[in-house]
Amino acid sequence: DLAYEISERVENFLGAGARLVWVIDPSVRTVIVYRANGTIAGLRESGELDGEDVLPGFRCPVSQLFRTPAAPAQSNGASA
């Protein structure tokens, strides 16, 4: 999505009463946190998402969002 489209969506969510919006960007492995009070925070892969007062107790390392699945085992071409 284009940056202005994401910004519009964030504003729509916040305008509709959402108190917390997370924008996850896998291309740069970051999360931007938008809050209803107007504050914004950026998190890098070493950071941790926090549900704050919206999802009390929720915590997730940002790195978990970008874990690459294990590669499938390579076949050596032999058949059983």
Secondary structure, 3 states (H helix, E strand, C coil): CCHHHHHHHHHHHHHCCCCEEEEEECCCCEEEEEECCCCEEEECCCCEEECCCCCCCCEEEHHHHCCCCCCCCCCCCCCC
